[in-house]
Each structure stands twice: as structure tokens, then as C-alpha cells.
Amino acid sequence: MMKIEKKLEELGVKLPEPATPVAAYVPFRRTGNLVYISGQDCKVNGELKYKGKVGKDVTEEEAYEAAKIAAINLLAILKSAVGDLDRVRQIVNLHGYVNSAAGFVRQPFVINGASEFLVEVFGEKGKHSRCALSCNELPFDTPVAIEMIVEVEA
């Protein structure tokens, strides 16, 4: 078994089948050694685990978990793109979007759910730059959406 997949297994994480796009885009695009992965949400078995605005319908703790689920879904697409997660050189960047209730300003702590998970899985290679932004709405009322850029071996 590959190193990263063994680590995921130790963490009790099973990668799902990659999500099918819901609109006119592709799940990922590779250029050179970079893989750009389209935004993912907190779907588990095709259903959103959480719905609504963070700070109103969804707690910060639930949103943190939603961000981790989004990261797992991102890794499922990454694996479909490159075949072997051990080929990851580094997670380069995350863009995290939080469906925020009025007055909710802790978006960085929500997106930490994805960031901390990626570091737990990849170690130093999991450290990345990122932004964590508030949105007044996200598609399908998901509380969190995250996109990712990854550098992989040739």
C-alpha cells in the first residue's frame, strides 16, 4: 500500500468516488506539474452533511468538519488525476469560501479544518498558502466550498 493511502487508512479516512461536476466545468485541470482542482463541498455519499450559513444554521465546529470533508473530496479528485497520492510534491494553495451569517468573521478557523487535515496527511508537503473568504451564499446552501492547487511529480 502506498504511504499516503496508508496514512489515510490510519486516520480512518476512505476516499470516496470523485464527485461528478454539477455544471459546465471539469473536476480538475493539469498543466505541467500543477493540478488545479475545482471547488468541493461537504458531500458524503452524494448528500451535503451540513447545510446553511455558518454562525446561524451551522456551528463553527460543524463548519470545520465540513472543510475537512471538502478536503477529503479534493483528495479523491486528486487521486483520480494522478493515480497515486505519493506523487504529491506539495499542496500549493487552497481557496476556501464560507457561507457566512451576518457578523460571522472566523472564516480562517473554519478553513483550518481542511488545512490541518492536509498537514496531518502530508506533513510538510501539506503546508500551503491560502485564502479564507466569506460569501453571502454558496451553491446548494453548502456551508463551505474549497478549491486546491497541487504540485505533483512529473
C-alpha positions in Angstrom: 0.0 0.0 0.0 1.2 3.5 -0.8 2.4 5.7 2.1 -0.3 8.4 1.8 -3.1 5.9 1.4 -1.8 4.0 4.5 -1.8 7.3 6.4 -5.4 8.0 5.4 -6.4 4.4 6.4 -4.7 5.0 9.8 -6.8 8.2 10.2 -10.0 6.2 9.4 -10.5 8.1 6.1 -11.7 6.3 3.0 -11.6 8.3 -0.2 -15.0 8.5 -1.9 -15.6 8.2 -5.6 -14.8 11.6 -7.2 -17.8 13.9 -7.5 -19.3 14.5 -10.9 -19.4 18.1 -11.8 -22.9 19.7 -11.4 -22.4 22.4 -14.1 -20.2 23.2 -17.1 -16.7 22.6 -15.8 -14.2 19.7 -15.3 -13.2 18.3 -11.8 -9.5 19.2 -12.4 -7.1 20.6 -15.0 -3.5 19.7 -15.1 -0.8 21.9 -16.6 2.8 20.8 -16.3 3.3 19.6 -12.7 0.3 21.6 -11.3 -3.2 20.2 -10.7 -6.0 22.7 -10.3 -9.0 21.1 -8.6 -12.4 22.6 -8.8 -14.2 23.6 -5.7 -15.6 20.8 -3.5 -18.1 20.9 -0.7 -19.1 18.7 2.3 -20.9 15.9 0.4 -20.8 12.5 1.9 -22.4 9.7 -0.3 -23.8 12.4 -2.6 -25.6 14.4 0.1 -24.5 17.6 1.9 -23.6 16.6 5.5 -24.3 20.2 6.6 -26.4 23.0 5.1 -26.8 26.7 5.7 -24.9 29.7 7.0 -22.1 29.3 9.4 -22.8 31.3 12.6 -26.6 30.7 12.1 -27.6 27.2 10.8 -24.1 25.6 11.2 -21.8 25.9 14.1 -18.1 26.8 13.6 -17.2 23.3 14.8 -19.5 21.7 12.2 -18.1 24.0 9.5 -14.6 23.0 10.5 -15.7 19.4 9.9 -17.3 20.4 6.6 -14.0 21.9 5.5 -12.2 18.6 6.3 -14.9 16.7 4.3 -14.3 19.1 1.4 -10.5 18.3 1.7 -11.2 14.6 1.5 -13.3 15.1 -1.6 -10.5 17.2 -3.1 -8.1 14.3 -2.4 -10.5 11.9 -4.2 -10.3 14.0 -7.3 -6.5 14.5 -7.0 -6.1 10.7 -6.8 -8.2 10.3 -10.0 -6.0 12.9 -11.7 -2.6 11.5 -10.8 -3.3 7.9 -9.7 -1.0 7.8 -6.7 -1.1 10.4 -3.8 2.5 9.7 -3.1 3.3 11.7 -6.2 2.3 14.9 -4.4 5.3 17.3 -4.0 3.3 19.9 -2.2 -0.1 21.3 -1.6 0.4 24.7 -3.1 -2.7 26.7 -2.3 -6.3 26.5 -1.1 -9.1 28.9 -1.7 -11.8 28.5 1.0 -15.2 30.0 0.9 -17.5 30.1 3.9 -21.3 30.7 3.6 -21.3 33.2 6.4 -24.2 34.6 8.5 -24.1 38.3 9.1 -21.4 39.1 11.7 -19.5 35.8 11.3 -15.9 36.7 10.9 -14.0 33.5 11.8 -13.6 32.1 8.3 -9.9 31.3 8.8 -10.7 28.9 11.7 -13.3 27.2 9.6 -10.9 26.5 6.7 -8.4 25.2 9.2 -10.5 22.1 9.0 -9.0 21.4 5.6 -5.6 22.9 6.2 -4.9 21.0 9.4 -6.1 17.7 7.8 -3.8 18.2 4.8 -0.8 18.7 7.1 -1.8 15.7 9.1 -1.9 13.6 5.9 1.1 15.0 4.0 3.3 16.5 6.8 5.5 19.4 5.5 4.2 18.8 1.9 0.7 19.6 3.2 1.6 23.2 4.3 0.2 25.7 1.8 -0.8 29.3 1.1 -4.5 30.0 1.1 -7.3 32.5 1.5 -10.4 32.1 3.6 -13.3 34.2 2.4 -16.8 35.0 3.5 -19.6 34.6 1.0 -23.2 35.6 1.5 -24.4 32.5 -0.4 -22.8 29.3 -1.8 -24.3 26.8 -4.3 -26.9 24.4 -2.9 -26.6 26.1 0.5 -23.3 24.3 1.3 -21.6 26.0 4.3 -18.1 25.5 2.8 -16.5 25.2 -0.6 -12.8 24.8 -1.2 -10.6 24.6 -4.3 -7.0 23.4 -4.3 -3.8 23.6 -6.4 -1.2 20.8 -6.0 2.3 20.3 -7.4 2.9 16.7 -8.4 5.9 14.7 -9.7 6.2 14.6 -13.5 
